[in-house]
Amino acid sequence: MQKYDIGTVFEVTMLNAETGAAIDISAVTTKQIIFGSPGGTVKTRLGTFSTTGTDGKLKYQVIANDIDEAGDWTYQGKVVWASGESFHSPKKQFKVLSNIESPSSSASPSASPSEVV
């Protein structure tokens, strides 16, 4: 993945820590994908179900300026039920590579083909 890419899809699966089985998240009221940048910034984005939520899968497609630093990033999902009960997915890592930029150019986002991470 390159800095300022647009359209990359990040997907997480909410798992039962004891059994490793996917958790049915179809009834959650909050769906989030949380990104940790190399510089320490935390970006929380609204996720959507990959299918119906019964498979525990949650996804987010990045938009302009979401991925604005080169380096090692982390991400994880978070869901919350109406009762207040919440779960986090295991953290995952991905690397973002820098682009060729001239000193006078502004760091403007550019589109890239969709990919699933």
N, CA, C and O atoms as CSV, one atom per row, in Angstrom:
chain,resi,resn,atom,element,x,y,z
A,1,MET,N,N,0.841,-1.167,0.000
A,1,MET,CA,C,0.000,0.000,0.000
A,1,MET,C,C,0.890,1.235,0.000
A,1,MET,O,O,1.954,1.252,0.619
A,2,GLN,N,N,0.438,2.263,-0.702
A,2,GLN,CA,C,1.185,3.518,-0.795
A,2,GLN,C,C,0.482,4.611,-0.001
A,2,GLN,O,O,-0.735,4.583,0.180
A,3,LYS,N,N,1.260,5.562,0.464
A,3,LYS,CA,C,0.725,6.735,1.151
A,3,LYS,C,C,-0.317,7.416,0.249
A,3,LYS,O,O,-0.093,7.585,-0.949
A,4,TYR,N,N,-1.419,7.792,0.820
A,4,TYR,CA,C,-2.545,8.477,0.164
A,4,TYR,C,C,-3.364,7.589,-0.770
A,4,TYR,O,O,-4.200,8.102,-1.514
A,5,ASP,N,N,-3.151,6.271,-0.753
A,5,ASP,CA,C,-4.008,5.403,-1.555
A,5,ASP,C,C,-5.462,5.564,-1.116
A,5,ASP,O,O,-5.745,5.839,0.050
A,6,ILE,N,N,-6.360,5.392,-2.052
A,6,ILE,CA,C,-7.804,5.476,-1.807
A,6,ILE,C,C,-8.435,4.182,-2.319
A,6,ILE,O,O,-8.068,3.688,-3.386
A,7,GLY,N,N,-9.375,3.640,-1.564
A,7,GLY,CA,C,-10.125,2.484,-2.026
A,7,GLY,C,C,-9.714,1.153,-1.423
A,7,GLY,O,O,-10.423,0.163,-1.602
A,8,THR,N,N,-8.597,1.094,-0.719
A,8,THR,CA,C,-8.187,-0.157,-0.092
A,8,THR,C,C,-9.219,-0.545,0.969
A,8,THR,O,O,-9.658,0.296,1.754
A,9,VAL,N,N,-9.599,-1.819,0.987
A,9,VAL,CA,C,-10.582,-2.309,1.954
A,9,VAL,C,C,-9.854,-3.078,3.054
A,9,VAL,O,O,-9.089,-4.002,2.780
A,10,PHE,N,N,-10.104,-2.683,4.293
A,10,PHE,CA,C,-9.571,-3.380,5.460
A,10,PHE,C,C,-10.701,-4.176,6.087
A,10,PHE,O,O,-11.786,-3.646,6.326
A,11,GLU,N,N,-10.444,-5.450,6.352
A,11,GLU,CA,C,-11.469,-6.316,6.910
A,11,GLU,C,C,-10.935,-7.004,8.162
A,11,GLU,O,O,-9.778,-7.424,8.202
A,12,VAL,N,N,-11.778,-7.115,9.177
A,12,VAL,CA,C,-11.427,-7.818,10.409
A,12,VAL,C,C,-12.525,-8.838,10.711
A,12,VAL,O,O,-13.655,-8.714,10.238
A,13,THR,N,N,-12.173,-9.831,11.495
A,13,THR,CA,C,-13.144,-10.813,11.960
A,13,THR,C,C,-13.123,-10.810,13.483
A,13,THR,O,O,-12.073,-10.959,14.107
A,14,MET,N,N,-14.294,-10.638,14.060
A,14,MET,CA,C,-14.426,-10.653,15.508
A,14,MET,C,C,-14.450,-12.117,15.945
A,14,MET,O,O,-15.290,-12.890,15.486
A,15,LEU,N,N,-13.527,-12.497,16.832
A,15,LEU,CA,C,-13.354,-13.898,17.221
A,15,LEU,C,C,-13.553,-14.099,18.719
A,15,LEU,O,O,-13.222,-13.227,19.523
A,16,ASN,N,N,-14.089,-15.242,19.077
A,16,ASN,CA,C,-14.171,-15.661,20.462
A,16,ASN,C,C,-12.755,-16.030,20.891
A,16,ASN,O,O,-12.131,-16.897,20.279
A,17,ALA,N,N,-12.242,-15.381,21.935
A,17,ALA,CA,C,-10.859,-15.600,22.359
A,17,ALA,C,C,-10.610,-17.028,22.823
A,17,ALA,O,O,-9.492,-17.526,22.690
A,18,GLU,N,N,-11.629,-17.703,23.366
A,18,GLU,CA,C,-11.444,-19.058,23.879
A,18,GLU,C,C,-11.525,-20.118,22.782
A,18,GLU,O,O,-10.750,-21.074,22.780
A,19,THR,N,N,-12.468,-19.946,21.848
A,19,THR,CA,C,-12.687,-20.987,20.847
A,19,THR,C,C,-12.092,-20.656,19.482
A,19,THR,O,O,-11.862,-21.549,18.666
A,20,GLY,N,N,-11.845,-19.369,19.239
A,20,GLY,CA,C,-11.349,-18.951,17.934
A,20,GLY,C,C,-12.438,-18.847,16.884
A,20,GLY,O,O,-12.164,-18.523,15.729
A,21,ALA,N,N,-13.679,-19.123,17.284
A,21,ALA,CA,C,-14.807,-19.059,16.351
A,21,ALA,C,C,-15.259,-17.614,16.155
A,21,ALA,O,O,-15.122,-16.780,17.050
A,22,ALA,N,N,-15.791,-17.335,14.985
A,22,ALA,CA,C,-16.324,-15.998,14.699
A,22,ALA,C,C,-17.527,-15.706,15.595
A,22,ALA,O,O,-18.322,-16.596,15.898
A,23,ILE,N,N,-17.647,-14.443,16.012
A,23,ILE,CA,C,-18.761,-13.995,16.850
A,23,ILE,C,C,-19.817,-13.369,15.949
A,23,ILE,O,O,-19.484,-12.600,15.048
A,24,ASP,N,N,-21.080,-13.690,16.181
A,24,ASP,CA,C,-22.193,-13.071,15.454
A,24,ASP,C,C,-22.313,-11.623,15.923
A,24,ASP,O,O,-22.655,-11.365,17.078
A,25,ILE,N,N,-22.030,-10.680,15.024
A,25,ILE,CA,C,-22.090,-9.254,15.376
A,25,ILE,C,C,-23.256,-8.548,14.673
A,25,ILE,O,O,-23.281,-7.320,14.584
A,26,SER,N,N,-24.214,-9.326,14.176
A,26,SER,CA,C,-25.305,-8.743,13.392
A,26,SER,C,C,-26.185,-7.779,14.180
A,26,SER,O,O,-26.878,-6.957,13.580
A,27,ALA,N,N,-26.175,-7.861,15.520
A,27,ALA,CA,C,-27.027,-6.993,16.334
A,27,ALA,C,C,-26.281,-5.829,16.991
A,27,ALA,O,O,-26.853,-5.133,17.830
A,28,VAL,N,N,-25.020,-5.608,16.625
A,28,VAL,CA,C,-24.267,-4.521,17.268
A,28,VAL,C,C,-24.809,-3.157,16.850
A,28,VAL,O,O,-25.385,-3.004,15.773
A,29,THR,N,N,-24.614,-2.172,17.722
A,29,THR,CA,C,-25.058,-0.809,17.433
A,29,THR,C,C,-23.906,0.077,16.971
A,29,THR,O,O,-24.136,1.121,16.361
A,30,THR,N,N,-22.670,-0.330,17.255
A,30,THR,CA,C,-21.493,0.434,16.837
A,30,THR,C,C,-20.519,-0.505,16.141
A,30,THR,O,O,-20.196,-1.576,16.653
A,31,LYS,N,N,-20.055,-0.089,14.966
A,31,LYS,CA,C,-19.076,-0.854,14.186
A,31,LYS,C,C,-17.936,0.093,13.819
A,31,LYS,O,O,-18.156,1.086,13.125
A,32,GLN,N,N,-16.731,-0.203,14.277
A,32,GLN,CA,C,-15.593,0.683,14.024
A,32,GLN,C,C,-14.374,-0.110,13.564
A,32,GLN,O,O,-14.162,-1.255,13.963
A,33,ILE,N,N,-13.582,0.536,12.713
A,33,ILE,CA,C,-12.227,0.080,12.409
A,33,ILE,C,C,-11.313,1.193,12.916
A,33,ILE,O,O,-11.470,2.354,12.541
A,34,ILE,N,N,-10.363,0.830,13.769
A,34,ILE,CA,C,-9.477,1.804,14.402
A,34,ILE,C,C,-8.079,1.625,13.826
A,34,ILE,O,O,-7.532,0.523,13.837
A,35,PHE,N,N,-7.506,2.710,13.325
A,35,PHE,CA,C,-6.172,2.700,12.726
A,35,PHE,C,C,-5.191,3.410,13.650
A,35,PHE,O,O,-5.515,4.447,14.229
A,36,GLY,N,N,-4.000,2.853,13.787
A,36,GLY,CA,C,-2.907,3.487,14.519
A,36,GLY,C,C,-1.792,3.816,13.544
A,36,GLY,O,O,-1.231,2.922,12.910
A,37,SER,N,N,-1.469,5.104,13.422
A,37,SER,CA,C,-0.446,5.529,12.460
A,37,SER,C,C,0.959,5.364,13.040
A,37,SER,O,O,1.118,5.201,14.250
A,38,PRO,N,N,1.976,5.408,12.178
A,38,PRO,CA,C,3.359,5.316,12.662
A,38,PRO,C,C,3.712,6.437,13.641
A,38,PRO,O,O,4.538,6.248,14.534
A,39,GLY,N,N,3.086,7.604,13.472
A,39,GLY,CA,C,3.365,8.746,14.338
A,39,GLY,C,C,2.563,8.757,15.621
A,39,GLY,O,O,2.722,9.664,16.438
A,40,GLY,N,N,1.697,7.761,15.817
A,40,GLY,CA,C,0.938,7.665,17.055
A,40,GLY,C,C,-0.484,8.204,16.995
A,40,GLY,O,O,-1.206,8.152,17.991
A,41,THR,N,N,-0.894,8.719,15.843
A,41,THR,CA,C,-2.263,9.204,15.703
A,41,THR,C,C,-3.217,8.020,15.613
A,41,THR,O,O,-2.937,7.042,14.920
A,42,VAL,N,N,-4.349,8.110,16.318
A,42,VAL,CA,C,-5.386,7.082,16.255
A,42,VAL,C,C,-6.550,7.643,15.447
A,42,VAL,O,O,-7.055,8.727,15.739
A,43,LYS,N,N,-6.970,6.894,14.427
A,43,LYS,CA,C,-8.075,7.308,13.567
A,43,LYS,C,C,-9.171,6.252,13.650
A,43,LYS,O,O,-8.961,5.098,13.277
A,44,THR,N,N,-10.340,6.655,14.140
A,44,THR,CA,C,-11.472,5.740,14.260
A,44,THR,C,C,-12.433,5.999,13.115
A,44,THR,O,O,-12.873,7.129,12.905
A,45,ARG,N,N,-12.758,4.946,12.373
A,45,ARG,CA,C,-13.637,5.056,11.207
A,45,ARG,C,C,-14.835,4.135,11.382
A,45,ARG,O,O,-14.737,3.092,12.029
A,46,LEU,N,N,-15.971,4.526,10.799
A,46,LEU,CA,C,-17.178,3.709,10.871
A,46,LEU,C,C,-17.061,2.528,9.922
A,46,LEU,O,O,-16.805,2.702,8.731
A,47,GLY,N,N,-17.249,1.343,10.448
A,47,GLY,CA,C,-17.183,0.139,9.647
A,47,GLY,C,C,-18.560,-0.278,9.160
A,47,GLY,O,O,-19.580,0.249,9.604
A,48,THR,N,N,-18.569,-1.225,8.248
A,48,THR,CA,C,-19.808,-1.829,7.755
A,48,THR,C,C,-19.626,-3.334,7.769
A,48,THR,O,O,-18.499,-3.829,7.778
A,49,PHE,N,N,-20.740,-4.065,7.770
A,49,PHE,CA,C,-20.653,-5.523,7.699
A,49,PHE,C,C,-20.121,-5.920,6.326
A,49,PHE,O,O,-20.470,-5.313,5.314
A,50,SER,N,N,-19.279,-6.937,6.305
A,50,SER,CA,C,-18.815,-7.484,5.031
A,50,SER,C,C,-19.944,-8.254,4.362
A,50,SER,O,O,-20.073,-8.247,3.137
A,51,THR,N,N,-20.765,-8.922,5.179
A,51,THR,CA,C,-21.947,-9.628,4.675
A,51,THR,C,C,-23.128,-9.223,5.558
A,51,THR,O,O,-23.643,-8.112,5.437
A,52,THR,N,N,-23.552,-10.117,6.437
A,52,THR,CA,C,-24.689,-9.823,7.324
A,52,THR,C,C,-24.270,-9.579,8.768
A,52,THR,O,O,-25.084,-9.161,9.591
A,53,GLY,N,N,-23.019,-9.836,9.072
A,53,GLY,CA,C,-22.524,-9.715,10.440
A,53,GLY,C,C,-22.527,-11.031,11.201
A,53,GLY,O,O,-21.846,-11.159,12.219
A,54,THR,N,N,-23.284,-12.011,10.721
A,54,THR,CA,C,-23.326,-13.302,11.417
A,54,THR,C,C,-21.993,-14.036,11.348
A,54,THR,O,O,-21.724,-14.913,12.169
A,55,ASP,N,N,-21.162,-13.687,10.376
A,55,ASP,CA,C,-19.837,-14.300,10.223
A,55,ASP,C,C,-18.744,-13.554,10.981
A,55,ASP,O,O,-17.573,-13.929,10.915
A,56,GLY,N,N,-19.129,-12.480,11.711
A,56,GLY,CA,C,-18.163,-11.716,12.502
A,56,GLY,C,C,-17.305,-10.766,11.712
A,56,GLY,O,O,-16.382,-10.173,12.268
A,57,LYS,N,N,-17.579,-10.596,10.414
A,57,LYS,CA,C,-16.716,-9.780,9.554
A,57,LYS,C,C,-17.204,-8.328,9.440
A,57,LYS,O,O,-18.390,-8.049,9.265
A,58,LEU,N,N,-16.236,-7.433,9.548
A,58,LEU,CA,C,-16.448,-5.994,9.513
A,58,LEU,C,C,-15.414,-5.407,8.566
A,58,LEU,O,O,-14.280,-5.884,8.526
A,59,LYS,N,N,-15.783,-4.371,7.794
A,59,LYS,CA,C,-14.826,-3.801,6.838
A,59,LYS,C,C,-14.928,-2.279,6.800
A,59,LYS,O,O,-15.902,-1.678,7.255
A,60,TYR,N,N,-13.876,-1.684,6.235
A,60,TYR,CA,C,-13.830,-0.237,5.991
A,60,TYR,C,C,-13.016,-0.007,4.724
A,60,TYR,O,O,-11.963,-0.616,4.537
A,61,GLN,N,N,-13.506,0.874,3.855
A,61,GLN,CA,C,-12.780,1.244,2.638
A,61,GLN,C,C,-12.201,2.640,2.833
A,61,GLN,O,O,-12.939,3.592,3.086
A,62,VAL,N,N,-10.874,2.762,2.716
A,62,VAL,CA,C,-10.209,4.035,2.993
A,62,VAL,C,C,-10.585,5.094,1.969
A,62,VAL,O,O,-10.813,4.805,0.794
A,63,ILE,N,N,-10.643,6.333,2.455
A,63,ILE,CA,C,-10.944,7.504,1.631
A,63,ILE,C,C,-9.744,8.443,1.659
A,63,ILE,O,O,-8.734,8.151,2.300
A,64,ALA,N,N,-9.858,9.558,0.972
A,64,ALA,CA,C,-8.757,10.533,0.882
A,64,ALA,C,C,-8.257,10.923,2.270
A,64,ALA,O,O,-9.044,11.208,3.172
A,65,ASN,N,N,-6.953,10.930,2.419
A,65,ASN,CA,C,-6.230,11.368,3.612
A,65,ASN,C,C,-6.336,10.436,4.813
A,65,ASN,O,O,-5.835,10.780,5.884
A,66,ASP,N,N,-6.967,9.269,4.681
A,66,ASP,CA,C,-6.968,8.312,5.787
A,66,ASP,C,C,-5.557,7.808,6.058
A,66,ASP,O,O,-5.109,7.778,7.205
A,67,ILE,N,N,-4.861,7.413,5.000
A,67,ILE,CA,C,-3.520,6.829,5.128
A,67,ILE,C,C,-2.516,7.881,4.671
A,67,ILE,O,O,-2.127,7.923,3.503
A,68,ASP,N,N,-2.106,8.726,5.608
A,68,ASP,CA,C,-1.326,9.922,5.274
A,68,ASP,C,C,0.110,9.901,5.777
A,68,ASP,O,O,0.786,10.930,5.769
A,69,GLU,N,N,0.581,8.735,6.214
A,69,GLU,CA,C,1.967,8.602,6.660
A,69,GLU,C,C,2.551,7.300,6.133
A,69,GLU,O,O,1.869,6.276,6.084
A,70,ALA,N,N,3.816,7.349,5.740
A,70,ALA,CA,C,4.528,6.123,5.394
A,70,ALA,C,C,5.019,5.473,6.681
A,70,ALA,O,O,5.319,6.160,7.657
A,71,GLY,N,N,5.099,4.148,6.677
A,71,GLY,CA,C,5.609,3.437,7.842
A,71,GLY,C,C,4.702,2.288,8.243
A,71,GLY,O,O,3.847,1.857,7.469
A,72,ASP,N,N,4.896,1.798,9.453
A,72,ASP,CA,C,4.153,0.649,9.961
A,72,ASP,C,C,2.890,1.096,10.681
A,72,ASP,O,O,2.955,1.834,11.664
A,73,TRP,N,N,1.748,0.650,10.191
A,73,TRP,CA,C,0.432,0.970,10.743
A,73,TRP,C,C,-0.145,-0.263,11.426
A,73,TRP,O,O,0.287,-1.386,11.168
A,74,THR,N,N,-1.132,-0.040,12.305
A,74,THR,CA,C,-1.910,-1.121,12.889
A,74,THR,C,C,-3.389,-0.800,12.700
A,74,THR,O,O,-3.765,0.354,12.493
A,75,TYR,N,N,-4.219,-1.832,12.773
A,75,TYR,CA,C,-5.662,-1.615,12.745
A,75,TYR,C,C,-6.362,-2.751,13.467
A,75,TYR,O,O,-5.838,-3.860,13.570
A,76,GLN,N,N,-7.550,-2.459,13.963
A,76,GLN,CA,C,-8.365,-3.477,14.596
A,76,GLN,C,C,-9.821,-3.032,14.586
A,76,GLN,O,O,-10.125,-1.845,14.468
A,77,GLY,N,N,-10.700,-3.995,14.711
A,77,GLY,CA,C,-12.122,-3.693,14.760
A,77,GLY,C,C,-12.611,-3.570,16.185
A,77,GLY,O,O,-12.024,-4.126,17.114
A,78,LYS,N,N,-13.702,-2.829,16.344
A,78,LYS,CA,C,-14.375,-2.709,17.640
A,78,LYS,C,C,-15.871,-2.697,17.379
A,78,LYS,O,O,-16.346,-1.978,16.500
A,79,VAL,N,N,-16.611,-3.487,18.136
A,79,VAL,CA,C,-18.065,-3.490,18.043
A,79,VAL,C,C,-18.650,-3.317,19.431
A,79,VAL,O,O,-18.065,-3.747,20.425
A,80,VAL,N,N,-19.830,-2.673,19.487
A,80,VAL,CA,C,-20.513,-2.437,20.756
A,80,VAL,C,C,-21.987,-2.796,20.582
A,80,VAL,O,O,-22.624,-2.407,19.604
A,81,TRP,N,N,-22.509,-3.538,21.538
A,81,TRP,CA,C,-23.931,-3.864,21.551
A,81,TRP,C,C,-24.691,-2.810,22.355
A,81,TRP,O,O,-24.082,-2.045,23.103
A,82,ALA,N,N,-26.012,-2.764,22.209
A,82,ALA,CA,C,-26.861,-1.810,22.930
A,82,ALA,C,C,-26.694,-1.937,24.441
A,82,ALA,O,O,-26.871,-0.958,25.166
A,83,SER,N,N,-26.358,-3.127,24.920
A,83,SER,CA,C,-26.158,-3.371,26.352
A,83,SER,C,C,-24.896,-2.701,26.890
A,83,SER,O,O,-24.715,-2.594,28.103
A,84,GLY,N,N,-24.012,-2.243,25.973
A,84,GLY,CA,C,-22.734,-1.664,26.369
A,84,GLY,C,C,-21.578,-2.641,26.270
A,84,GLY,O,O,-20.416,-2.247,26.370
A,85,GLU,N,N,-21.892,-3.919,26.074
A,85,GLU,CA,C,-20.856,-4.930,25.911
A,85,GLU,C,C,-20.077,-4.629,24.635
A,85,GLU,O,O,-20.673,-4.293,23.611
A,86,SER,N,N,-18.751,-4.745,24.686
A,86,SER,CA,C,-17.938,-4.441,23.506
A,86,SER,C,C,-16.847,-5.484,23.329
A,86,SER,O,O,-16.412,-6.125,24.285
A,87,PHE,N,N,-16.417,-5.637,22.080
A,87,PHE,CA,C,-15.337,-6.551,21.723
A,87,PHE,C,C,-14.415,-5.871,20.731
A,87,PHE,O,O,-14.837,-5.028,19.940
A,88,HIS,N,N,-13.133,-6.256,20.789
A,88,HIS,CA,C,-12.126,-5.812,19.820
A,88,HIS,C,C,-11.609,-7.035,19.069
A,88,HIS,O,O,-11.497,-8.125,19.632
A,89,SER,N,N,-11.296,-6.837,17.798
A,89,SER,CA,C,-10.649,-7.903,17.037
A,89,SER,C,C,-9.159,-7.907,17.374
A,89,SER,O,O,-8.651,-6.948,17.954
A,90,PRO,N,N,-8.463,-8.972,17.016
A,90,PRO,CA,C,-7.003,-8.938,17.146
A,90,PRO,C,C,-6.433,-7.804,16.271
A,90,PRO,O,O,-6.975,-7.494,15.211
A,91,LYS,N,N,-5.340,-7.199,16.733
A,91,LYS,CA,C,-4.685,-6.154,15.935
A,91,LYS,C,C,-3.960,-6.786,14.760
A,91,LYS,O,O,-3.430,-7.892,14.854
A,92,LYS,N,N,-3.951,-6.063,13.661
A,92,LYS,CA,C,-3.194,-6.460,12.477
A,92,LYS,C,C,-2.262,-5.314,12.095
A,92,LYS,O,O,-2.492,-4.162,12.464
A,93,GLN,N,N,-1.211,-5.646,11.354
A,93,GLN,CA,C,-0.258,-4.632,10.908
A,93,GLN,C,C,-0.197,-4.595,9.389
A,93,GLN,O,O,-0.445,-5.593,8.713
A,94,PHE,N,N,0.143,-3.408,8.866
A,94,PHE,CA,C,0.416,-3.267,7.443
A,94,PHE,C,C,1.431,-2.159,7.243
A,94,PHE,O,O,1.549,-1.249,8.064
A,95,LYS,N,N,2.153,-2.245,6.153
A,95,LYS,CA,C,3.199,-1.270,5.840
A,95,LYS,C,C,2.704,-0.339,4.741
A,95,LYS,O,O,2.093,-0.776,3.766
A,96,VAL,N,N,2.975,0.943,4.914
A,96,VAL,CA,C,2.648,1.953,3.908
A,96,VAL,C,C,3.965,2.509,3.374
A,96,VAL,O,O,4.827,2.943,4.138
A,97,LEU,N,N,4.103,2.487,2.053
A,97,LEU,CA,C,5.316,2.982,1.404
A,97,LEU,C,C,5.125,4.429,0.978
A,97,LEU,O,O,4.008,4.861,0.692
A,98,SER,N,N,6.215,5.169,0.938
A,98,SER,CA,C,6.153,6.570,0.521
A,98,SER,C,C,6.063,6.670,-0.998
A,98,SER,O,O,6.363,5.712,-1.711
A,99,ASN,N,N,5.654,7.819,-1.478
A,99,ASN,CA,C,5.568,8.104,-2.910
A,99,ASN,C,C,6.691,9.046,-3.314
A,99,ASN,O,O,7.306,9.689,-2.462
A,100,ILE,N,N,6.956,9.128,-4.597
A,100,ILE,CA,C,7.907,10.101,-5.108
A,100,ILE,C,C,7.201,11.445,-5.126
A,100,ILE,O,O,6.191,11.614,-5.809
A,101,GLU,N,N,7.729,12.395,-4.381
A,101,GLU,CA,C,7.126,13.726,-4.308
A,101,GLU,C,C,8.224,14.761,-4.450
A,101,GLU,O,O,9.290,14.636,-3.848
A,102,SER,N,N,7.961,15.776,-5.243
A,102,SER,CA,C,8.939,16.850,-5.354
A,102,SER,C,C,8.762,17.783,-4.161
A,102,SER,O,O,7.664,17.868,-3.613
A,103,PRO,N,N,9.811,18.480,-3.749
A,103,PRO,CA,C,9.721,19.366,-2.590
A,103,PRO,C,C,8.646,20.451,-2.743
A,103,PRO,O,O,8.089,20.912,-1.747
A,104,SER,N,N,8.356,20.856,-3.970
A,104,SER,CA,C,7.381,21.921,-4.174
A,104,SER,C,C,5.955,21.407,-4.333
A,104,SER,O,O,5.010,22.196,-4.308
A,105,SER,N,N,5.785,20.086,-4.497
A,105,SER,CA,C,4.429,19.570,-4.705
A,105,SER,C,C,3.717,19.415,-3.380
A,105,SER,O,O,4.331,19.117,-2.356
A,106,SER,N,N,2.422,19.620,-3.414
A,106,SER,CA,C,1.634,19.380,-2.214
A,106,SER,C,C,1.314,17.894,-2.165
A,106,SER,O,O,1.265,17.226,-3.198
A,107,ALA,N,N,1.103,17.395,-0.995
A,107,ALA,CA,C,0.800,15.980,-0.822
A,107,ALA,C,C,-0.673,15.754,-1.130
A,107,ALA,O,O,-1.500,15.661,-0.224
A,108,SER,N,N,-0.987,15.669,-2.396
A,108,SER,CA,C,-2.390,15.475,-2.765
A,108,SER,C,C,-2.671,13.999,-2.943
A,108,SER,O,O,-1.873,13.271,-3.535
A,109,PRO,N,N,-3.828,13.550,-2.419
A,109,PRO,CA,C,-4.180,12.137,-2.534
A,109,PRO,C,C,-4.408,11.737,-3.995
A,109,PRO,O,O,-4.844,12.540,-4.820
A,110,SER,N,N,-4.102,10.484,-4.281
A,110,SER,CA,C,-4.356,9.949,-5.610
A,110,SER,C,C,-5.118,8.643,-5.504
A,110,SER,O,O,-4.980,7.925,-4.514
A,111,ALA,N,N,-5.897,8.334,-6.481
A,111,ALA,CA,C,-6.704,7.124,-6.447
A,111,ALA,C,C,-5.866,5.911,-6.793
A,111,ALA,O,O,-4.895,5.999,-7.544
A,112,SER,N,N,-6.257,4.778,-6.232
A,112,SER,CA,C,-5.605,3.517,-6.563
A,112,SER,C,C,-6.684,2.447,-6.660
A,112,SER,O,O,-7.790,2.632,-6.153
A,113,PRO,N,N,-6.375,1.350,-7.296
A,113,PRO,CA,C,-7.368,0.273,-7.391
A,113,PRO,C,C,-7.696,-0.273,-6.008
A,113,PRO,O,O,-6.853,-0.240,-5.111
A,114,SER,N,N,-8.895,-0.768,-5.832
A,114,SER,CA,C,-9.302,-1.365,-4.566
A,114,SER,C,C,-8.530,-2.651,-4.327
A,114,SER,O,O,-8.269,-3.418,-5.253
A,115,GLU,N,N,-8.166,-2.875,-3.064
A,115,GLU,CA,C,-7.557,-4.122,-2.655
A,115,GLU,C,C,-8.062,-4.425,-1.258
A,115,GLU,O,O,-8.416,-3.506,-0.519
A,116,VAL,N,N,-8.103,-5.672,-0.888
A,116,VAL,CA,C,-8.531,-6.057,0.445
A,116,VAL,C,C,-7.304,-6.447,1.233
A,116,VAL,O,O,-6.486,-7.251,0.786
A,117,VAL,N,N,-7.185,-5.855,2.439
A,117,VAL,CA,C,-6.053,-6.143,3.321
A,117,VAL,C,C,-6.518,-7.051,4.441
A,117,VAL,O,O,-5.724,-7.422,5.305
